[in-house]
Every structure is written in structure tokens, then in C-alpha cells.
């Protein structure tokens, strides 16, 4: 048995964040595919594991089958376990957290929701979807501006902020973009 099980599906950028962290930490882990598009996360058996009905869910078998949901919490837990991707001083740690909060509130929240509405729900052009797109583009502009003068989001090194923000950005075609227009993000994704 592996040390970790990650309940996930390929299209989830949030699951990608956790999987990337597990890989970079060289953890022993297994993916447990969740049939999201056919309603698996809405089933009572899944909600018994994660009341929020989302992926990813990480099960840490080294901690008595500790169950964690929300990619940010999973990243923090794995960082504690492996001692990686968190700066060693409080100021840089707070800067890392600032970018993680930006990701959760402004970047992933809009990029992922826009992607879902346009690509999977086929609602491109509808007012709600266009609102999400505008918010996503605004957040990408902020991130690109920052990354044109910084190699990493915080602390001059890869941190959980980078892993948190990159999750949905490896599929620019899913959000109707090319990173050629966002050279800071493009170079950053290559570094990751």
C-alpha cells in the first residue's frame, strides 16, 4: 500500500496541485479516480468522505488514514510532512500565503469556474460566463505583471504559492488563451 491516496480526476486543476506536490516530494502515492462528470462527488458515499463533494481528497495512510480536502490544506499538510516549499522566515511565509489567498480568491476561483462553464457546460458567451472570463483575465494580468520581475511568486524560490497557482494554467487552450500574451506566466510555468 502507498503512503497516500489522492482521490482525483484528470480535468481537475486542484487535484493537479496535490499530485504535483506528491510527485515533487517523491511521495509514495496512488491516484483513485473519481467519476466527477457522472456525479460521483454528489453520492452519499463520497460525501461521507468529503462533505464538500469536491476533489481532491488526500488520505494520509501514515497518519491513521487522515482525510484532507481542499488543495491548499493538502499542500500545507504535505509541506509539513516533507519539509518542502515553505520559506524559512515569517515574512516570506506570509508573502507565500498572500499569493495562496490570491489564488483561492481571485485566480483559481475565476479561471476554474470560467473553464468549467465555457468548456464543459458549453455556456461560452453567456453573461455569467463572460463575467467570469473578465475576472479571470484580470487575475492573470496581475500574476503576469508580478512574474515579469520575479521568477517565483514569493521568497525568491518555489513555494506552495507557485504550486497552488499553477494548477489550472497548464491548459491555456481550455480558457481560450495562449501564454504568448503573458510572457511572465509562460516562463514561470516552464520553470515549474
Secondary structure, DSSP 4 states (H G I P E B T S, - for coil): --SEEEEE-TT-HHHHHHHHHHHHTT--EEEEE--GGGTGGGSHHHHHH-TT--S-EEEEGGGTSEEEESHHHHHHHHHHHHT-SS-SSHHHHHHHHHHHHHIIIIIHHHHHHHHIIIIIS--TTSHHHHHHHHHHHHHHHHHHHHHTT-SSSBTTB--HHHHHHHTTTT-GGGGT--GGG-HHHHHHHHH-
